[in-house]
Amino acid sequence: MADGGAEMRPRVFCIGLNKTGTSSFHEAMQLLGLTSFHWGGPDVRRAVEAALADGRPLLSDLDPTVDAFSDVEPLTKNFDVLDRQYPGSRFVLTVRPIDDWVDSRRRHVQRNVIRHEAGEYHGNFLVVDEDAWRREWHEHVPRARQYFAGRGDFLEVDLTTLPGWEPLCALLDLPQPCVPFPWANRGRAMTRDRC
């Protein structure tokens, strides 16, 4: 499963916080023909955190065949480390209006609580803390913008405004597919794309 740090090739990292279109990003990467990994749960989080603590490349204990990553919090928050460890990578900061983001997170936590009470959810995303979430946003988003300012390997995009394929494909130097851009967690796909 692990590459032991030997596979240092460039990857695509979605560095947006959860509930900013990371599922749509993941589906888009798959439609573009990339092997994409989304979330993965506590075991993946612990593996990345262990690599960080040991000073090893952050993807050391993950599948070396994966091309794109999204919604893995220790990867999202340590984009500067990834940038040094995986030169040539591309970084996508997914954003959305902050009030919509807070509302989406609140609804997600409420679903988790119901699933937890039914014995179907074993994670720890069970508390609504809108003040802490807003602080997290106001720390993470400006930090990413400042770090990548003026760089051609970075894209900030609001996937909730349905930008279509063009920005991602331009960043990745890939042709635009003739399928609708995925709009995950909405039950339907929407697009402005033309083929």
Secondary structure, DSSP 8 states (H G I E B T S, - for coil): ---TT------EEE-S-TTSSHHHHHHHHHHTT--EEE---HHHHHHHHHHHHHTS-TTTTS-TT--EEES-HHHHHTHHHHHHHSTT-EEEEE---HHHHHHHHHHHHHHHHHHHHTT---SS-----HHHHHHHHHHHHHHHHHHTTT-TTEEEE-GGG---SHHHHHHHT----SS----TTTTS-------
